[in-house]
Amino acid sequence: MNVQDVVGLTGLVTTTIPRGGLGEVRVVVGLGSQSFGAYASNRGISLPSGTRVTVVEYLPPRTVVVTADE
């Protein structure tokens, strides 16, 4: 997996991303979906479970940075 595979894809927060901490998101990749550890791009906010997000950065091997969709 590389940057081109996940940056720009959308997903759903499955484990709340706490302020400044690590949570989990499920991202649709190809014909399936995969779970990634996730940080919010704005580390000063929390993203609760169920929030729709977009991947803005990929941190190998299994972590992404996301922003909440409006």
N, CA, C and O atoms as a GROMACS GRO file, in nm:
protein
  280
    1MET      N    1   0.084  -0.118   0.000
    1MET     CA    2   0.000   0.000   0.000
    1MET      C    3   0.089   0.124   0.000
    1MET      O    4   0.192   0.127   0.067
    2ASN      N    5   0.048   0.226  -0.076
    2ASN     CA    6   0.125   0.348  -0.078
    2ASN      C    7   0.033   0.470  -0.073
    2ASN      O    8  -0.089   0.456  -0.066
    3VAL      N    9   0.092   0.586  -0.076
    3VAL     CA   10   0.017   0.711  -0.061
    3VAL      C   11  -0.097   0.722  -0.162
    3VAL      O   12  -0.207   0.762  -0.125
    4GLN      N   13  -0.073   0.686  -0.285
    4GLN     CA   14  -0.175   0.700  -0.388
    4GLN      C   15  -0.297   0.613  -0.360
    4GLN      O   16  -0.406   0.642  -0.410
    5ASP      N   17  -0.280   0.509  -0.280
    5ASP     CA   18  -0.391   0.417  -0.252
    5ASP      C   19  -0.493   0.473  -0.154
    5ASP      O   20  -0.610   0.437  -0.163
    6VAL      N   21  -0.454   0.560  -0.061
    6VAL     CA   22  -0.547   0.600   0.044
    6VAL      C   23  -0.572   0.751   0.056
    6VAL      O   24  -0.679   0.791   0.100
    7VAL      N   25  -0.476   0.835   0.018
    7VAL     CA   26  -0.497   0.980   0.029
    7VAL      C   27  -0.612   1.021  -0.062
    7VAL      O   28  -0.614   0.987  -0.180
    8GLY      N   29  -0.707   1.094  -0.005
    8GLY     CA   30  -0.825   1.138  -0.079
    8GLY      C   31  -0.945   1.047  -0.065
    8GLY      O   32  -1.056   1.085  -0.102
    9LEU      N   33  -0.924   0.927  -0.010
    9LEU     CA   34  -1.037   0.836   0.010
    9LEU      C   35  -1.117   0.877   0.134
    9LEU      O   36  -1.066   0.945   0.222
   10THR      N   37  -1.242   0.834   0.137
   10THR     CA   38  -1.328   0.866   0.251
   10THR      C   39  -1.343   0.745   0.341
   10THR      O   40  -1.324   0.631   0.299
   11GLY      N   41  -1.380   0.773   0.465
   11GLY     CA   42  -1.398   0.666   0.561
   11GLY      C   43  -1.488   0.708   0.674
   11GLY      O   44  -1.550   0.814   0.670
   12LEU      N   45  -1.494   0.623   0.775
   12LEU     CA   46  -1.579   0.644   0.891
   12LEU      C   47  -1.499   0.616   1.016
   12LEU      O   48  -1.431   0.513   1.026
   13VAL      N   49  -1.507   0.706   1.113
   13VAL     CA   50  -1.440   0.684   1.240
   13VAL      C   51  -1.511   0.570   1.313
   13VAL      O   52  -1.632   0.577   1.335
   14THR      N   53  -1.437   0.466   1.349
   14THR     CA   54  -1.496   0.352   1.419
   14THR      C   55  -1.460   0.352   1.567
   14THR      O   56  -1.534   0.296   1.648
   15THR      N   57  -1.349   0.413   1.603
   15THR     CA   58  -1.309   0.433   1.743
   15THR      C   59  -1.273   0.580   1.755
   15THR      O   60  -1.184   0.629   1.684
   16THR      N   61  -1.340   0.652   1.845
   16THR     CA   62  -1.320   0.796   1.860
   16THR      C   63  -1.174   0.834   1.856
   16THR      O   64  -1.090   0.771   1.920
   17ILE      N   65  -1.144   0.938   1.779
   17ILE     CA   66  -1.009   0.994   1.773
   17ILE      C   67  -1.004   1.104   1.878
   17ILE      O   68  -1.063   1.211   1.858
   18PRO      N   69  -0.935   1.082   1.989
   18PRO     CA   70  -0.933   1.183   2.095
   18PRO      C   71  -0.844   1.301   2.058
   18PRO      O   72  -0.756   1.290   1.973
   19ARG      N   73  -0.868   1.413   2.123
   19ARG     CA   74  -0.784   1.531   2.101
   19ARG      C   75  -0.637   1.494   2.120
   19ARG      O   76  -0.597   1.450   2.228
   20GLY      N   77  -0.557   1.511   2.016
   20GLY     CA   78  -0.414   1.482   2.022
   20GLY      C   79  -0.378   1.336   2.025
   20GLY      O   80  -0.260   1.302   2.040
   21GLY      N   81  -0.477   1.247   2.009
   21GLY     CA   82  -0.449   1.105   2.020
   21GLY      C   83  -0.487   1.024   1.898
   21GLY      O   84  -0.526   1.078   1.794
   22LEU      N   85  -0.475   0.895   1.914
   22LEU     CA   86  -0.495   0.800   1.805
   22LEU      C   87  -0.629   0.728   1.822
   22LEU      O   88  -0.663   0.681   1.930
   23GLY      N   89  -0.706   0.721   1.712
   23GLY     CA   90  -0.830   0.645   1.709
   23GLY      C   91  -0.822   0.547   1.594
   23GLY      O   92  -0.713   0.504   1.554
   24GLU      N   93  -0.939   0.510   1.539
   24GLU     CA   94  -0.941   0.416   1.428
   24GLU      C   95  -1.046   0.457   1.327
   24GLU      O   96  -1.154   0.504   1.363
   25VAL      N   97  -1.014   0.437   1.199
   25VAL     CA   98  -1.110   0.462   1.092
   25VAL      C   99  -1.117   0.341   1.001
   25VAL      O  100  -1.024   0.262   0.991
   26ARG      N  101  -1.230   0.329   0.935
   26ARG     CA  102  -1.250   0.225   0.833
   26ARG      C  103  -1.261   0.297   0.700
   26ARG      O  104  -1.348   0.383   0.682
   27VAL      N  105  -1.172   0.263   0.605
   27VAL     CA  106  -1.164   0.332   0.476
   27VAL      C  107  -1.196   0.232   0.366
   27VAL      O  108  -1.147   0.120   0.365
   28VAL      N  109  -1.281   0.275   0.271
   28VAL     CA  110  -1.311   0.192   0.154
   28VAL      C  111  -1.191   0.198   0.061
   28VAL      O  112  -1.153   0.305   0.014
   29VAL      N  113  -1.132   0.081   0.036
   29VAL     CA  114  -1.014   0.070  -0.051
   29VAL      C  115  -1.045  -0.037  -0.155
   29VAL      O  116  -1.061  -0.154  -0.122
   30GLY      N  117  -1.053   0.005  -0.280
   30GLY     CA  118  -1.085  -0.091  -0.386
   30GLY      C  119  -1.225  -0.147  -0.366
   30GLY      O  120  -1.321  -0.072  -0.351
   31LEU      N  121  -1.236  -0.279  -0.367
   31LEU     CA  122  -1.367  -0.343  -0.352
   31LEU      C  123  -1.402  -0.375  -0.207
   31LEU      O  124  -1.509  -0.428  -0.180
   32GLY      N  125  -1.311  -0.344  -0.115
   32GLY     CA  126  -1.336  -0.374   0.026
   32GLY      C  127  -1.311  -0.253   0.113
   32GLY      O  128  -1.311  -0.139   0.066
   33SER      N  129  -1.288  -0.279   0.240
   33SER     CA  130  -1.254  -0.171   0.332
   33SER      C  131  -1.147  -0.222   0.428
   33SER      O  132  -1.135  -0.342   0.452
   34GLN      N  133  -1.070  -0.128   0.481
   34GLN     CA  134  -0.962  -0.161   0.572
   34GLN      C  135  -0.963  -0.066   0.690
   34GLN      O  136  -1.005   0.049   0.678
   35SER      N  137  -0.916  -0.115   0.804
   35SER     CA  138  -0.904  -0.032   0.924
   35SER      C  139  -0.763   0.024   0.934
   35SER      O  140  -0.665  -0.043   0.902
   36PHE      N  141  -0.756   0.148   0.980
   36PHE     CA  142  -0.628   0.216   1.001
   36PHE      C  143  -0.632   0.289   1.134
   36PHE      O  144  -0.738   0.337   1.176
   37GLY      N  145  -0.518   0.296   1.200
   37GLY     CA  146  -0.505   0.388   1.312
   37GLY      C  147  -0.516   0.528   1.252
   37GLY      O  148  -0.475   0.549   1.138
   38ALA      N  149  -0.573   0.624   1.327
   38ALA     CA  150  -0.595   0.756   1.268
   38ALA      C  151  -0.576   0.869   1.368
   38ALA      O  152  -0.616   0.860   1.484
   39TYR      N  153  -0.514   0.975   1.318
   39TYR     CA  154  -0.504   1.102   1.389
   39TYR      C  155  -0.589   1.204   1.316
   39TYR      O  156  -0.605   1.196   1.194
   40ALA      N  157  -0.645   1.301   1.388
   40ALA     CA  158  -0.714   1.413   1.325
   40ALA      C  159  -0.609   1.510   1.274
   40ALA      O  160  -0.507   1.530   1.339
   41SER      N  161  -0.633   1.572   1.158
   41SER     CA  162  -0.538   1.670   1.105
   41SER      C  163  -0.528   1.790   1.198
   41SER      O  164  -0.421   1.851   1.209
   42ASN      N  165  -0.636   1.824   1.263
   42ASN     CA  166  -0.636   1.928   1.366
   42ASN      C  167  -0.627   1.856   1.500
   42ASN      O  168  -0.729   1.809   1.552
   43ARG      N  169  -0.508   1.845   1.555
   43ARG     CA  170  -0.486   1.766   1.677
   43ARG      C  171  -0.556   1.824   1.799
   43ARG      O  172  -0.561   1.760   1.904
   44GLY      N  173  -0.612   1.945   1.787
   44GLY     CA  174  -0.680   2.010   1.899
   44GLY      C  175  -0.826   1.973   1.911
   44GLY      O  176  -0.895   2.021   2.001
   45ILE      N  177  -0.876   1.887   1.820
   45ILE     CA  178  -1.016   1.847   1.828
   45ILE      C  179  -1.029   1.696   1.840
   45ILE      O  180  -0.936   1.621   1.810
   46SER      N  181  -1.146   1.654   1.883
   46SER     CA  182  -1.179   1.511   1.891
   46SER      C  183  -1.277   1.480   1.778
   46SER      O  184  -1.362   1.563   1.746
   47LEU      N  185  -1.264   1.363   1.718
   47LEU     CA  186  -1.359   1.318   1.616
   47LEU      C  187  -1.430   1.194   1.669
   47LEU      O  188  -1.369   1.088   1.682
   48PRO      N  189  -1.559   1.207   1.701
   48PRO     CA  190  -1.631   1.094   1.758
   48PRO      C  191  -1.658   0.982   1.659
   48PRO      O  192  -1.659   1.003   1.538
   49SER      N  193  -1.680   0.865   1.713
   49SER     CA  194  -1.719   0.750   1.633
   49SER      C  195  -1.840   0.786   1.548
   49SER      O  196  -1.933   0.852   1.596
   50GLY      N  197  -1.838   0.744   1.422
   50GLY     CA  198  -1.948   0.774   1.330
   50GLY      C  199  -1.923   0.894   1.241
   50GLY      O  200  -2.000   0.918   1.148
   51THR      N  201  -1.817   0.970   1.266
   51THR     CA  202  -1.784   1.087   1.185
   51THR      C  203  -1.730   1.043   1.049
   51THR      O  204  -1.641   0.958   1.042
   52ARG      N  205  -1.782   1.102   0.942
   52ARG     CA  206  -1.730   1.075   0.808
   52ARG      C  207  -1.605   1.161   0.788
   52ARG      O  208  -1.604   1.279   0.820
   53VAL      N  209  -1.501   1.100   0.734
   53VAL     CA  210  -1.371   1.167   0.720
   53VAL      C  211  -1.310   1.142   0.583
   53VAL      O  212  -1.351   1.052   0.509
   54THR      N  213  -1.209   1.226   0.550
   54THR     CA  214  -1.129   1.209   0.430
   54THR      C  215  -0.984   1.196   0.472
   54THR      O  216  -0.936   1.269   0.558
   55VAL      N  217  -0.914   1.102   0.410
   55VAL     CA  218  -0.772   1.081   0.439
   55VAL      C  219  -0.690   1.191   0.371
   55VAL      O  220  -0.704   1.214   0.251
   56VAL      N  221  -0.605   1.259   0.450
   56VAL     CA  222  -0.521   1.365   0.394
   56VAL      C  223  -0.372   1.329   0.397
   56VAL      O  224  -0.291   1.395   0.331
   57GLU      N  225  -0.336   1.225   0.472
   57GLU     CA  226  -0.196   1.183   0.478
   57GLU      C  227  -0.190   1.037   0.518
   57GLU      O  228  -0.271   0.990   0.598
   58TYR      N  229  -0.093   0.965   0.463
   58TYR     CA  230  -0.071   0.824   0.494
   58TYR      C  231   0.062   0.810   0.565
   58TYR      O  232   0.164   0.858   0.517
   59LEU      N  233   0.062   0.742   0.682
   59LEU     CA  234   0.182   0.719   0.761
   59LEU      C  235   0.204   0.568   0.768
   59LEU      O  236   0.143   0.500   0.851
   60PRO      N  237   0.290   0.515   0.682
   60PRO     CA  238   0.310   0.370   0.678
   60PRO      C  239   0.350   0.313   0.814
   60PRO      O  240   0.419   0.383   0.889
   61PRO      N  241   0.312   0.192   0.848
   61PRO     CA  242   0.243   0.101   0.758
   61PRO      C  243   0.090   0.105   0.768
   61PRO      O  244   0.025   0.067   0.670
   62ARG      N  245   0.028   0.148   0.879
   62ARG     CA  246  -0.118   0.135   0.894
   62ARG      C  247  -0.182   0.253   0.964
   62ARG      O  248  -0.279   0.236   1.038
   63THR      N  249  -0.131   0.373   0.943
   63THR     CA  250  -0.186   0.491   1.010
   63THR      C  251  -0.214   0.600   0.908
   63THR      O  252  -0.140   0.616   0.811
   64VAL      N  253  -0.322   0.675   0.931
   64VAL     CA  254  -0.358   0.786   0.842
   64VAL      C  255  -0.388   0.910   0.924
   64VAL      O  256  -0.412   0.902   1.045
   65VAL      N  257  -0.386   1.023   0.857
   65VAL     CA  258  -0.430   1.150   0.914
   65VAL      C  259  -0.557   1.187   0.838
   65VAL      O  260  -0.560   1.181   0.715
   66VAL      N  261  -0.662   1.227   0.911
   66VAL     CA  262  -0.791   1.253   0.847
   66VAL      C  263  -0.846   1.389   0.886
   66VAL      O  264  -0.806   1.448   0.986
   67THR      N  265  -0.937   1.436   0.804
   67THR     CA  266  -1.012   1.557   0.833
   67THR      C  267  -1.160   1.524   0.822
   67THR      O  268  -1.201   1.443   0.739
   68ALA      N  269  -1.241   1.587   0.908
   68ALA     CA  270  -1.384   1.560   0.908
   68ALA      C  271  -1.448   1.618   0.782
   68ALA      O  272  -1.414   1.728   0.740
   69ASP      N  273  -1.541   1.544   0.722
   69ASP     CA  274  -1.615   1.592   0.607
   69ASP      C  275  -1.723   1.686   0.657
   69ASP      O  276  -1.782   1.665   0.763
   70GLU      N  277  -1.748   1.790   0.581
   70GLU     CA  278  -1.852   1.887   0.619
   70GLU      C  279  -1.986   1.843   0.568
   70GLU      O  280  -2.086   1.912   0.590
   0.00000   0.00000   0.00000
